[in-house]
Amino acid sequence: MKKLYFITGPAGVGKTTISETIAKKLSKSVSINGDEIYHFVKGGYISPWQEGNHLDLFWENSISLINNCLNKNYDVIFNYIIDKNKINELKNVFNSFEVKFVVLMADESIIVKRDSQRPVNCQMGKRSLILLNDFKSQNFEEKYILDTSNLTIEETINIIENEPRFILK
């Protein structure tokens, strides 16, 4: 059975790095960075946290792409900002697949440091701390949260791959 991973967390926590590294370890996989799909829109682009955004189009495109890849027997690792309501919707959409859901978190100082190491045009600045606080306030089930503050990339992936607590039920 093909696996589907949803990797989320605030900006600068390492979603893309972890997702791409997991994908490279699997024999037949696709890593989908939600930011890239959101940025398909050029004319009329509105940031996802602003009113009038195009999140509906983004999620329709993302779900379609994920389905296409799974149906062609690829494991899919999808990373983006996913809130508690959306993960419940996604769980229902993909209920015939094994779905792993991981909320990556890190200390505020780690988030700031990682964000500052991104290319300048990708840095989120204060927005990354706003997202960190948003994630803390959503009260995700503790079993889905993985604090990466003191973990290496390999340790993080090892935990995601080997601990059944991330299987979305």
Backbone bond lengths (Angstrom), bond angles and torsions (degrees), N, CA, C in turn:
res aa  C-N    CA-C-N  psi(-1)  N-CA   C-N-CA  omega(-1)  CA-C   N-CA-C  phi
1 M - - - 1.457 - - 1.532 109.05 -
2 K 1.299 115.53 134.25 1.460 120.99 179.15 1.520 109.87 -70.95
3 K 1.332 114.88 148.03 1.461 121.16 -179.67 1.520 110.10 -104.50
4 L 1.313 114.25 146.82 1.452 122.53 174.47 1.521 107.77 -124.45
5 Y 1.311 115.98 125.48 1.458 122.10 178.18 1.520 108.51 -111.84
6 F 1.326 116.61 131.86 1.455 121.87 168.59 1.524 106.00 -111.28
7 I 1.322 115.46 114.74 1.462 121.72 -179.91 1.525 106.92 -110.73
8 T 1.323 116.31 121.35 1.456 120.33 -179.14 1.522 110.13 -133.65
9 G 1.298 114.99 176.43 1.461 122.40 -179.71 1.516 108.49 146.69
10 P 1.321 116.64 172.44 1.463 119.77 -178.52 1.529 112.07 -68.10
11 A 1.305 115.75 164.20 1.464 121.56 177.50 1.531 109.31 -58.70
12 G 1.320 115.83 137.99 1.456 120.86 176.83 1.509 115.21 87.45
13 V 1.330 117.58 2.29 1.465 120.34 -177.02 1.531 112.19 -84.50
14 G 1.332 117.39 -17.35 1.457 120.46 177.93 1.514 115.29 110.85
15 K 1.319 117.58 18.92 1.472 121.51 -177.72 1.525 112.23 -55.69
16 T 1.316 116.35 -49.62 1.464 120.66 -176.36 1.523 110.94 -67.78
17 T 1.295 117.49 -44.40 1.468 121.55 179.71 1.523 110.71 -59.73
18 I 1.316 116.91 -48.27 1.465 121.40 -179.36 1.525 110.09 -65.04
19 S 1.331 117.18 -45.02 1.471 121.31 -178.57 1.519 111.60 -60.88
20 E 1.306 116.95 -47.88 1.463 120.22 -178.43 1.523 111.84 -66.42
21 T 1.317 116.95 -35.77 1.465 120.06 179.40 1.525 111.03 -68.91
22 I 1.339 116.93 -41.03 1.470 119.95 176.00 1.522 109.46 -61.13
23 A 1.334 116.52 -46.87 1.464 120.88 -177.56 1.526 111.71 -58.42
24 K 1.313 117.43 -39.92 1.467 121.22 -179.20 1.524 112.35 -67.30
25 K 1.330 116.89 -24.14 1.467 121.15 -178.81 1.529 112.43 -83.07
26 L 1.315 116.94 -20.28 1.456 121.08 -177.57 1.526 109.79 -86.71
27 S 1.335 116.26 151.91 1.461 119.65 -174.12 1.527 113.41 -71.70
28 K 1.328 118.22 -32.47 1.465 121.74 -179.21 1.524 107.17 -146.11
29 S 1.329 115.52 99.58 1.458 117.96 -171.22 1.522 112.21 -147.59
30 V 1.323 113.64 163.82 1.455 122.83 177.70 1.530 107.37 -133.09
31 S 1.317 116.09 133.47 1.458 121.20 173.00 1.522 107.34 -105.84
32 I 1.322 115.76 121.66 1.463 121.01 -178.85 1.527 108.42 -114.02
33 N 1.323 114.86 117.74 1.459 121.15 177.28 1.526 107.22 -94.60
34 G 1.326 115.89 112.14 1.459 120.92 -177.38 1.518 113.74 -57.37
35 D 1.336 117.27 -32.11 1.462 119.59 178.59 1.523 111.07 -58.36
36 E 1.325 116.69 -39.24 1.465 119.93 -179.22 1.530 110.88 -64.76
37 I 1.321 116.71 -39.55 1.466 119.82 178.38 1.528 110.06 -67.80
38 Y 1.331 116.75 -42.50 1.467 119.67 -179.87 1.527 110.77 -60.82
39 H 1.320 116.04 -35.34 1.468 120.83 -177.70 1.528 113.55 -82.83
40 F 1.341 118.05 6.33 1.472 120.13 172.12 1.525 109.53 -58.79
41 V 1.333 115.84 -37.72 1.463 120.61 -178.79 1.526 108.61 -71.42
42 K 1.302 115.48 128.06 1.471 120.92 178.49 1.526 109.78 -111.76
43 G 1.338 116.24 -63.64 1.460 119.81 177.34 1.515 109.97 -74.12
44 G 1.313 117.08 125.62 1.455 120.62 -178.88 1.518 113.78 83.40
45 Y 1.336 116.57 15.98 1.473 120.60 179.87 1.525 110.14 -61.35
46 I 1.326 114.87 132.76 1.472 122.07 175.25 1.520 106.91 -132.57
47 S 1.316 117.71 132.01 1.462 121.86 179.81 1.520 110.31 -55.04
48 P 1.342 117.44 145.13 1.465 120.42 -173.85 1.528 114.51 -63.21
49 W 1.311 118.41 -20.75 1.463 120.58 -179.28 1.527 111.93 -91.29
50 Q 1.348 116.72 0.64 1.458 120.00 -179.33 1.526 111.08 -103.02
51 E 1.328 114.95 152.65 1.459 120.68 178.18 1.530 109.54 -62.83
52 G 1.332 116.03 143.99 1.454 121.11 179.88 1.517 113.09 84.30
53 N 1.340 117.06 10.49 1.466 121.19 179.97 1.528 110.88 -64.01
54 H 1.321 115.25 174.67 1.465 120.46 -179.21 1.533 111.25 -112.49
55 L 1.342 116.16 41.49 1.469 120.62 179.68 1.526 112.15 -65.09
56 D 1.320 118.35 -32.83 1.472 119.55 178.22 1.525 110.49 -60.63
57 L 1.322 116.89 -47.97 1.462 120.94 177.31 1.524 110.68 -62.71
58 F 1.324 116.35 -42.98 1.463 121.10 178.42 1.526 111.53 -55.80
59 W 1.346 117.40 -49.37 1.467 120.11 -176.78 1.529 111.33 -69.01
60 E 1.324 117.91 -36.95 1.472 119.28 175.71 1.526 110.43 -61.07
61 N 1.323 117.01 -45.65 1.465 120.93 178.58 1.524 111.56 -64.22
62 S 1.317 116.84 -42.84 1.462 120.92 -178.28 1.524 111.54 -64.10
63 I 1.320 116.59 -46.51 1.468 120.67 -179.74 1.526 110.47 -62.84
64 S 1.311 116.73 -41.71 1.461 120.69 178.46 1.531 111.00 -62.38
65 L 1.314 117.05 -45.08 1.465 121.42 179.92 1.528 111.20 -64.52
66 I 1.325 116.51 -44.37 1.472 120.48 178.23 1.528 109.95 -59.75
67 N 1.327 116.52 -47.67 1.473 120.99 178.78 1.521 111.96 -58.68
68 N 1.314 116.98 -45.55 1.460 120.97 179.70 1.526 111.04 -58.19
69 C 1.311 116.62 -45.07 1.470 120.70 -179.01 1.527 111.22 -67.30
70 L 1.320 117.85 -44.95 1.461 120.98 178.97 1.524 110.77 -61.83
71 N 1.325 116.65 -41.96 1.467 121.30 -179.33 1.528 112.52 -67.60
72 K 1.320 117.39 -19.28 1.468 121.94 174.96 1.536 110.96 -97.43
73 N 1.342 115.06 16.82 1.474 123.08 175.42 1.526 115.24 66.90
74 Y 1.304 116.05 35.80 1.460 121.05 171.95 1.525 108.74 -103.13
75 D 1.334 116.78 139.36 1.454 120.28 165.49 1.525 106.04 -70.90
76 V 1.334 116.98 145.42 1.459 120.87 -177.71 1.520 109.69 -123.69
77 I 1.320 114.71 130.73 1.459 121.49 173.28 1.527 105.88 -116.37
78 F 1.318 115.92 112.95 1.465 122.61 -175.84 1.515 108.65 -113.22
79 N 1.336 117.30 127.78 1.458 118.55 177.05 1.525 111.10 -126.50
80 Y 1.311 113.29 135.08 1.466 121.18 179.44 1.526 107.17 -173.97
81 I 1.309 115.99 172.97 1.460 121.94 173.09 1.532 107.02 -74.70
82 I 1.330 116.62 113.92 1.462 121.39 -177.96 1.529 107.99 -124.83
83 D 1.322 116.25 120.55 1.462 118.18 179.62 1.526 110.63 -87.87
84 K 1.312 114.34 173.87 1.462 121.28 -174.60 1.531 112.63 -60.38
85 N 1.320 117.59 -41.03 1.467 120.55 179.35 1.523 111.37 -65.75
86 K 1.325 116.21 -42.18 1.464 119.90 -177.24 1.521 110.92 -67.29
87 I 1.324 118.88 -37.52 1.471 119.16 -178.86 1.518 110.15 -66.44
88 N 1.318 117.84 -32.95 1.466 120.03 176.13 1.530 111.08 -66.33
89 E 1.321 117.31 -39.22 1.470 120.76 174.78 1.523 110.70 -63.10
90 L 1.331 116.10 -46.17 1.471 120.93 -177.84 1.520 111.21 -64.26
91 K 1.320 115.98 -35.42 1.472 120.10 177.69 1.528 109.77 -59.29
92 N 1.318 117.28 -41.40 1.461 121.05 179.22 1.523 112.30 -70.56
93 V 1.323 117.15 -38.02 1.467 121.17 -179.88 1.534 111.04 -64.67
94 F 1.331 116.45 -38.42 1.465 120.95 -173.50 1.530 112.32 -111.07
95 N 1.327 116.90 33.50 1.470 120.99 -174.52 1.525 114.35 -68.51
96 S 1.316 118.62 -10.82 1.466 119.49 178.63 1.535 112.31 -92.90
97 F 1.326 116.66 4.29 1.462 122.05 178.97 1.518 110.13 -119.28
98 E 1.324 115.61 157.19 1.462 118.97 170.89 1.517 107.03 -75.82
99 V 1.319 115.86 120.20 1.459 121.22 -177.65 1.520 109.35 -115.00
100 K 1.342 115.46 127.30 1.455 120.83 171.89 1.517 107.55 -105.96
101 F 1.330 114.71 136.47 1.459 121.17 -179.49 1.515 108.15 -125.85
102 V 1.330 115.21 123.77 1.458 120.50 -177.83 1.525 109.45 -131.01
103 V 1.330 115.54 127.83 1.460 121.99 173.57 1.530 106.64 -103.44
104 L 1.323 116.25 103.31 1.458 120.49 177.63 1.523 108.91 -78.19
105 M 1.308 115.75 133.74 1.463 121.33 177.82 1.520 108.46 -133.67
106 A 1.322 115.71 162.77 1.461 121.74 176.44 1.523 108.17 -157.53
107 D 1.314 114.90 162.29 1.462 120.10 176.82 1.525 110.16 -62.02
108 E 1.316 115.55 154.32 1.461 121.80 -179.46 1.535 111.52 -53.79
109 S 1.321 116.83 -44.59 1.476 119.80 -177.84 1.528 111.73 -64.62
110 I 1.321 116.74 -34.38 1.469 121.44 178.24 1.526 109.90 -68.86
111 I 1.332 116.52 -42.72 1.468 121.59 178.71 1.534 109.87 -59.20
112 V 1.329 116.25 -46.77 1.468 120.85 -179.23 1.537 109.90 -62.55
113 K 1.318 116.46 -43.71 1.471 120.92 -179.62 1.528 110.81 -63.04
114 R 1.344 116.86 -48.53 1.466 120.63 -178.79 1.528 110.94 -63.73
115 D 1.326 116.85 -39.89 1.459 120.07 179.21 1.528 110.29 -63.14
116 S 1.317 117.72 -38.74 1.467 120.98 -178.79 1.526 112.43 -69.46
117 Q 1.345 116.94 -18.34 1.454 121.07 180.00 1.535 112.45 -88.73
118 R 1.312 116.99 -5.54 1.461 121.47 177.34 1.524 109.01 -76.03
119 P 1.347 116.76 160.13 1.471 118.17 171.60 1.534 109.11 -56.34
120 V 1.306 116.93 146.32 1.465 121.52 -174.00 1.527 112.27 -53.26
121 N 1.336 117.61 -40.76 1.471 119.78 -177.96 1.528 112.78 -72.63
122 C 1.337 118.18 -7.27 1.468 121.96 178.74 1.528 113.02 -108.11
123 Q 1.329 116.82 -3.98 1.465 119.77 -178.51 1.525 110.61 -71.30
124 M 1.331 114.52 140.58 1.463 120.60 -177.75 1.532 112.29 -101.67
125 G 1.318 117.57 -17.91 1.464 120.53 179.07 1.517 112.12 58.31
126 K 1.332 115.95 -131.70 1.468 121.73 -177.96 1.525 112.45 -60.13
127 R 1.318 116.55 -27.78 1.480 120.72 -179.25 1.524 110.76 -59.66
128 S 1.352 117.89 -34.32 1.464 119.90 179.84 1.528 111.26 -65.48
129 L 1.337 117.85 -34.47 1.468 120.46 177.24 1.530 111.61 -74.61
130 I 1.333 116.16 -33.26 1.471 119.96 174.49 1.528 108.79 -62.27
131 L 1.343 116.55 -45.21 1.462 120.37 178.92 1.526 111.71 -64.48
132 L 1.320 117.34 -39.17 1.467 120.57 177.01 1.522 109.86 -57.41
133 N 1.320 117.23 -47.26 1.470 120.78 179.51 1.524 111.76 -67.23
134 D 1.347 116.94 -35.52 1.468 120.18 175.24 1.528 110.78 -60.59
135 F 1.332 116.73 -45.00 1.457 120.29 -179.96 1.527 111.02 -64.77
136 K 1.311 117.42 -40.00 1.465 120.61 178.50 1.528 110.99 -62.27
137 S 1.329 116.92 -35.67 1.468 120.60 -175.93 1.531 113.32 -79.95
138 Q 1.324 118.24 -11.35 1.468 120.20 -176.26 1.527 113.53 -80.18
139 N 1.299 117.46 -12.00 1.462 121.73 177.82 1.525 113.23 53.31
140 F 1.338 115.34 50.94 1.464 119.26 172.46 1.521 108.23 -62.12
141 E 1.332 116.42 151.40 1.454 119.07 175.22 1.522 108.66 -56.80
142 E 1.318 114.79 134.63 1.468 121.54 -175.63 1.526 112.74 -54.60
143 K 1.325 117.10 -34.13 1.469 120.15 -176.14 1.522 112.40 -63.62
144 Y 1.337 118.37 -23.18 1.457 121.15 -179.38 1.533 113.05 -87.74
145 I 1.320 117.15 -11.25 1.465 121.48 -175.79 1.524 110.11 -89.78
146 L 1.330 114.60 132.23 1.456 121.04 177.70 1.525 108.37 -128.98
147 D 1.329 116.00 110.39 1.458 121.74 178.46 1.525 108.70 -80.19
148 T 1.310 116.22 116.43 1.463 121.30 -176.32 1.529 112.79 -98.86
149 S 1.324 117.31 8.45 1.467 121.06 -174.81 1.522 112.65 -51.69
150 N 1.323 116.78 -41.74 1.462 120.55 -176.09 1.524 112.79 -115.91
151 L 1.333 116.72 22.35 1.459 121.22 -178.94 1.519 111.00 -111.28
152 T 1.315 116.38 146.00 1.456 120.78 171.00 1.523 108.43 -79.41
153 I 1.311 115.81 170.44 1.467 120.13 176.17 1.525 109.53 -59.54
154 E 1.323 116.54 -46.17 1.472 120.52 -178.58 1.529 111.76 -63.39
155 E 1.316 117.85 -41.13 1.468 120.65 178.12 1.526 110.82 -63.52
156 T 1.324 116.07 -41.84 1.465 121.07 179.19 1.522 110.54 -60.89
157 I 1.316 116.63 -47.60 1.466 121.00 -179.32 1.519 111.23 -64.70
158 N 1.300 116.45 -40.11 1.465 121.34 178.13 1.528 110.88 -58.19
159 I 1.305 116.58 -44.33 1.467 121.16 179.47 1.528 109.79 -64.66
160 I 1.327 117.07 -46.79 1.472 120.89 -179.26 1.520 110.67 -60.41
161 E 1.310 116.46 -43.97 1.464 120.91 -176.94 1.530 113.17 -70.76
162 N 1.324 117.43 -33.47 1.466 120.02 -168.83 1.517 116.10 -106.06
163 E 1.316 118.21 -13.49 1.464 119.38 -178.90 1.537 109.88 -99.16
164 P 1.323 116.88 120.00 1.480 120.23 -177.82 1.524 114.21 -68.80
165 R 1.321 117.44 -9.00 1.475 119.88 -177.26 1.529 113.18 -62.39
166 F 1.344 116.79 -18.62 1.456 119.88 -178.35 1.518 113.83 -86.34
167 I 1.327 117.45 -5.19 1.468 119.93 178.34 1.524 107.91 -71.19
168 L 1.319 115.28 123.05 1.456 122.22 -176.14 1.528 109.29 -77.92
169 K 1.312 116.71 123.22 1.454 121.68 -178.36 1.494 111.12 -120.95
